[in-house]
Amino acid sequence: MYSDYSEIQSEDQEEPSAEDQEESSAEDFSDEVIEDFDDGQRAIKIESMTTMVAQLPVSDKIKLALIGNKEARGLLVKESNKVVVKNVLENPRVTDDEIISYAANKNLSGEVARIISSKKKFLKSFKVKCALVENPKTPVPAVMKIMPGLPDHVLKEHARSKSVAGVVKITARRILTQRGKA
């Protein structure tokens, strides 16, 4: 009886705010998840990092998402928790190449594509736009906003491609017809 109450109480608790998350410091985590390392040590450290990240509570995953290195971000972006994923993408050390790979990765959740497609700073990159349009998990309204900004040669490729969603093909043809390039 009392255990049910504690479960309800834990569900009612709010997720940590951005202010609470920013108070985290690098001292809370080991150097291997914060600092970048060379390729020689990569295989061994990723295995230990995978097990370490899997055992972390959600609050620590949120903190790590904001201050972690590339490998930690790569592991955390696969999490099912939307707050963790959002914080990975807000990490100041995340690179354009990482965003491109996240946008193109069809195995990541649709939430990743949705967050990337909603941020103007990510949509400045042509490669990110193309990756989002080609990713079937990107929400259709986001694809519709991105496609008019693509050049004709890319739209022609999408209109003929069998690897993109039907709505992408139709929209590409419609835009090309409007431009008189069909």
BAMAR-645003 format. One record per residue: residue number from 1; x, y, z of N, C-alpha, C in turn. Coordinates in steps of 0.1 Angstrom, whole numbers, plus 5000, padded with zeros to 4 digits. Atoms other than C-alpha are relative to their C-alpha. Example, Ala and Ser with C-alpha at 12.3 -4.5 7.8 and 13.67 -1.06 7.14 Angstrom:
  kolza  n.c1  n.c2  n.c3  ca.c1  ca.c2  ca.c3  c.c1  c.c2  c.c3
      1  5009  4988  5000   5123   4955   5078  5009  5012  5000
      2  4991  4989  5000   5137   4989   5071  4992  5011  5008
REM end
This chain:
  kolza  n.c1  n.c2  n.c3  ca.c1  ca.c2  ca.c3  c.c1  c.c2  c.c3
      1  5008  4988  5000   5000   5000   5000  5009  5012  5000
      2  4992  4988  5000   5027   5025   5009  5009  5001  4988
      3  4991  4999  5011   5049   5015   4980  4993  5006  4988
      4  5007  4994  5011   5021   5026   4956  5001  5015  5001
      5  5000  4986  4998   5021   5060   4972  5013  5006  4996
      6  4986  4995  5003   5059   5064   4968  5001  5001  4985
      7  4999  5000  5014   5055   5055   4931  4993  5012  4994
      8  5008  4988  5004   5028   5081   4926  5007  5013  5003
      9  4993  4988  4996   5048   5106   4944  5012  5003  4991
     10  4988  4998  5008   5079   5100   4923  4996  5004  4986
     11  5005  4996  5013   5058   5104   4891  4996  5014  5000
     12  5004  4986  4999   5045   5137   4903  5011  5010  5000
     13  4988  4991  4999   5080   5152   4908  5003  5005  4986
     14  4996  4994  5013   5090   5176   4880  5014  4996  4997
     15  4987  5002  5005   5120   5171   4859  5009  5012  5004
     16  4992  4989  4996   5150   5192   4868  5000  5012  4990
     17  5000  4989  5009   5150   5227   4854  5013  5003  4994
     18  4987  4997  5006   5177   5242   4832  5009  5006  5010
     19  4991  4994  4990   5190   5262   4861  5006  4990  5009
     20  4995  5010  4992   5194   5231   4882  5011  4992  4992
     21  4990  5008  5009   5212   5213   4853  5013  5008  4998
     22  4988  4992  5002   5236   5242   4848  5009  5000  5012
     23  4992  5000  4988   5248   5239   4884  5009  4988  5000
     24  4991  5012  4999   5264   5205   4876  5014  5005  4996
     25  4986  4996  5003   5301   5206   4874  5007  4987  4995
     26  4992  5011  5005   5328   5185   4858  5005  4991  5011
     27  4995  5008  4989   5338   5173   4892  4991  4988  5004
     28  5010  5010  4997   5307   5151   4894  5003  4987  4992
     29  4998  5011  5009   5320   5128   4866  5015  4998  4998
     30  4986  5003  5002   5353   5110   4858  5004  5007  4987
     31  4994  4993  5011   5376   5126   4832  4997  4993  4987
     32  5002  5008  5013   5369   5098   4806  4987  5004  4994
     33  5013  4996  5007   5333   5111   4800  4999  5015  4997
     34  5000  4985  5002   5342   5148   4799  5011  5004  4990
     35  4989  4996  5008   5376   5151   4782  5000  4990  4988
     36  4998  5008  5012   5382   5139   4746  5013  4992  5001
     37  4988  5009  5000   5408   5111   4741  5004  4996  4987
     38  4995  5004  5013   5429   5097   4713  4994  4987  4996
     39  5006  5012  5006   5419   5068   4690  5005  4987  5006
     40  4994  5012  4994   5442   5043   4707  4993  4995  5012
     41  5007  5004  4988   5422   5043   4739  4985  4999  4998
     42  5014  4998  5003   5388   5047   4722  4992  4987  5003
     43  5008  5012  4999   5376   5010   4721  4999  4996  5014
     44  5001  5004  4986   5384   5002   4757  4992  5010  5008
     45  5007  4990  4992   5370   5034   4771  4985  5001  4996
     46  5014  5000  5004   5338   5032   4751  4992  4989  5006
     47  5006  5011  4993   5330   4998   4765  4997  5003  5015
     48  5002  4997  4986   5335   5010   4801  4990  5012  5001
     49  5009  4989  5000   5317   5042   4793  4985  4996  4998
     50  5013  5005  5003   5287   5023   4779  4993  4994  5013
     51  5005  5006  4988   5283   5003   4811  4997  5011  5011
     52  5001  4990  4990   5288   5034   4833  4988  5009  4997
     53  5012  4992  5003   5262   5055   4814  4987  4992  5002
     54  5012  5008  4998   5237   5026   4815  4996  5000  5015
     55  5003  5001  4986   5240   5026   4853  4997  5013  5007
     56  5003  4987  4994   5236   5063   4859  4985  5003  5002
     57  5014  4996  4998   5204   5077   4873  4997  5011  4990
     58  5004  4990  5010   5184   5100   4850  5006  5014  5003
     59  4995  4986  4997   5195   5132   4868  5014  5001  4996
     60  4986  5000  5004   5231   5123   4863  5002  5000  4985
     61  4999  5001  5015   5225   5115   4826  4997  5014  4994
     62  5004  4986  5005   5209   5150   4822  5013  5009  5002
     63  4988  4992  4997   5240   5166   4838  5011  4996  4990
     64  4989  5004  5009   5264   5145   4817  4997  5004  4985
     65  5003  4995  5014   5245   5154   4785  5004  5014  4997
     66  4996  4986  5002   5253   5190   4791  5016  5002  5000
     67  4986  4997  4999   5290   5186   4798  5009  4988  4995
     68  4993  5012  5004   5300   5152   4784  5008  5002  4987
     69  4992  4999  5012   5325   5145   4756  4992  4993  4989
     70  5007  5005  5012   5316   5132   4721  4995  4986  5002
     71  5005  5014  4998   5314   5095   4731  4989  5000  5010
     72  5011  5000  4990   5292   5103   4761  4987  5005  4993
     73  5012  4995  5007   5269   5124   4739  4994  4990  4990
     74  5004  5011  5009   5268   5096   4713  4992  4989  5007
     75  5007  5010  4992   5256   5072   4740  4986  5006  5005
     76  5012  4994  4994   5231   5096   4756  4990  5004  4990
     77  5009  4996  5009   5215   5107   4724  4990  4988  4996
     78  5008  5012  5002   5201   5071   4721  4990  4998  5011
     79  5009  5002  4989   5183   5074   4754  4985  5003  4996
     80  5014  4998  5002   5145   5072   4755  4995  5013  5007
     81  5004  4989  4993   5143   5101   4779  5002  5013  4992
     82  5000  4988  5009   5134   5133   4759  5009  5011  5006
     83  4992  4990  4994   5151   5156   4784  5015  4998  4998
     84  4986  5003  5003   5184   5138   4781  5004  5003  4986
     85  4998  4998  5014   5182   5139   4743  5001  5015  4997
     86  5000  4985  5002   5174   5177   4744  5012  5006  5005
     87  4988  4994  4995   5203   5184   4766  5013  4996  4993
     88  4989  5004  5009   5227   5164   4744  5001  5010  4989
     89  5000  4991  5012   5217   5187   4715  5002  5014  5004
     90  4997  4986  4995   5221   5218   4737  5014  5001  5005
     91  4986  5000  4995   5256   5208   4748  5008  5010  4991
     92  4992  4991  5007   5279   5237   4738  5011  4994  4992
     93  4989  5006  5007   5306   5213   4726  4995  4991  4988
     94  5005  5009  5011   5283   5194   4701  5004  5007  4987
     95  4995  4995  5013   5298   5198   4666  4989  4998  4989
     96  5009  5002  5012   5281   5202   4632  5000  4986  4995
     97  4999  5014  5005   5294   5168   4622  4991  4991  5008
     98  5009  5009  4991   5276   5152   4652  4986  5003  4997
     99  5014  4997  5003   5244   5170   4644  4996  4994  4986
    100  5003  5006  5013   5246   5158   4607  4998  4985  5002
    101  5002  5015  4998   5251   5122   4619  4988  4997  5008
    102  5012  5002  4992   5223   5125   4644  4987  5001  4991
    103  5012  4997  5009   5199   5140   4617  4999  4989  4990
    104  5001  5011  5011   5208   5112   4592  4998  4986  5006
    105  5001  5013  4994   5206   5083   4617  4986  4996  5001
    106  5014  5004  5000   5174   5065   4611  4997  4991  5012
    107  5002  5008  4988   5179   5044   4642  4997  5008  5013
    108  5003  4992  4988   5176   5073   4666  4985  5003  5000
    109  5014  4997  4999   5142   5083   4679  4996  5012  4992
    110  5005  4988  5008   5120   5108   4660  5001  5013  5008
    111  4999  4989  4992   5124   5131   4689  5013  5008  4996
    112  4988  4994  5004   5160   5138   4678  4999  5008  4988
    113  5003  4993  5013   5149   5147   4643  4991  5012  5002
    114  5010  4989  4997   5121   5169   4657  5008  5012  5006
    115  4992  4990  4993   5145   5188   4680  5009  5007  4990
    116  4991  4994  5009   5171   5193   4653  4993  5009  4990
    117  5007  4992  5010   5145   5205   4628  4993  5012  5006
    118  5006  4988  4994   5131   5230   4653  5010  5011  5004
    119  4989  4991  4996   5165   5247   4660  5006  5007  4987
    120  4994  4992  5012   5175   5275   4635  5015  4999  4999
    121  4986  5001  5001   5211   5272   4644  5005  4987  4993
    122  4997  5012  5007   5211   5236   4631  4996  5000  4986
    123  5005  4999  5013   5191   5244   4600  5008  5009  4991
    124  4991  4992  5009   5218   5268   4587  5009  4991  4991
    125  4992  5009  5007   5237   5238   4575  4992  4992  4989
    126  5006  5007  5012   5228   5224   4540  5000  4985  5003
    127  4999  5014  4998   5239   5189   4550  4990  4995  5011
    128  5010  5004  4990   5216   5189   4581  4986  5000  4993
    129  5012  4999  5007   5187   5200   4559  4997  4987  4992
    130  5001  5012  5009   5193   5172   4534  4998  4987  5009
    131  5001  5012  4992   5198   5146   4562  4986  4999  5006
    132  5013  5000  4994   5165   5156   4578  4989  4996  4990
    133  5009  5004  5010   5146   5154   4546  5000  4986  4996
    134  4999  5014  5003   5159   5120   4539  4997  4990  5011
    135  5002  5008  4988   5153   5107   4574  4984  4998  5001
    136  5014  5003  4999   5118   5090   4576  4994  5004  5013
    137  5005  4996  4986   5115   5099   4613  4998  5015  5002
    138  5002  4986  4999   5116   5136   4607  4985  5003  4998
    139  5015  4997  5002   5080   5150   4612  4997  5007  4987
    140  5004  4995  5013   5062   5158   4580  4999  5015  4999
    141  5001  4985  5000   5055   5195   4589  5014  5006  4999
    142  4986  4995  5000   5093   5200   4595  5006  4998  4986
    143  4995  5003  5014   5101   5184   4561  4994  5011  4990
    144  5006  4990  5009   5076   5207   4544  5006  5014  5001
    145  4994  4987  4998   5092   5238   4559  5015  5000  4994
    146  4987  5001  5005   5127   5226   4549  5001  5000  4985
    147  4999  5003  5015   5121   5215   4513  5000  5012  4991
    148  4999  4989  5009   5114   5249   4497  5014  5007  5000
    149  4987  4993  5000   5149   5261   4507  5011  4991  4993
    150  4990  5009  5006   5166   5232   4489  5002  5004  4985
    151  4998  4996  5014   5182   5238   4455  4993  4990  4990
    152  5007  5008  5010   5167   5223   4423  5006  4986  4998
    153  4994  5013  5002   5192   5195   4418  4997  4990  5011
    154  5003  5009  4988   5185   5181   4453  4985  4996  4999
    155  5014  5003  5002   5148   5184   4447  4997  4989  4989
    156  5001  5009  5011   5151   5165   4414  5004  4986  5005
    157  4995  5013  4995   5171   5137   4432  4989  4994  5009
    158  5011  5005  4991   5143   5134   4459  4988  4997  4992
    159  5011  5004  5007   5116   5134   4433  5001  4987  4993
    160  4997  5013  5007   5132   5104   4416  5004  4989  5009
    161  4995  5010  4991   5145   5086   4447  4990  4990  5005
    162  5009  5010  4994   5130   5054   4460  5003  4999  5015
    163  4996  5001  4986   5147   5058   4494  4993  5010  5009
    164  5007  4990  4991   5126   5088   4506  4985  4997  5001
    165  5015  5002  4998   5090   5089   4518  4993  5006  4989
    166  5009  4996  5012   5062   5094   4493  4997  5015  5001
    167  5004  4986  4998   5053   5128   4508  5012  5009  4995
    168  4988  4992  5004   5089   5140   4501  5000  5000  4985
    169  5000  5001  5014   5087   5128   4465  4989  5010  4994
    170  5011  4991  5005   5053   5146   4459  5003  5014  5002
    171  4996  4986  4997   5065   5178   4476  5011  5005  4991
    172  4989  4996  5009   5097   5178   4456  4995  5003  4986
    173  5006  4997  5014   5077   5175   4423  4992  5012  5000
    174  5008  4988  4999   5053   5202   4434  5008  5012  5000
    175  4992  4989  5000   5080   5226   4442  5007  5003  4987
    176  4994  4999  5013   5098   5219   4410  4991  5005  4989
    177  5010  4996  5010   5066   5224   4390  4997  5015  5002
    178  5003  4986  4997   5060   5258   4408  5012  5008  4995
    179  4988  4993  5005   5096   5268   4399  5001  4999  4985
    180  5000  5002  5015   5090   5257   4363  5012  4992  4996
    181  4988  5008  5003   5119   5232   4365  4997  4985  4999
    182  5004  5015  5000   5099   5199   4364  5002  4994  4986
REM end
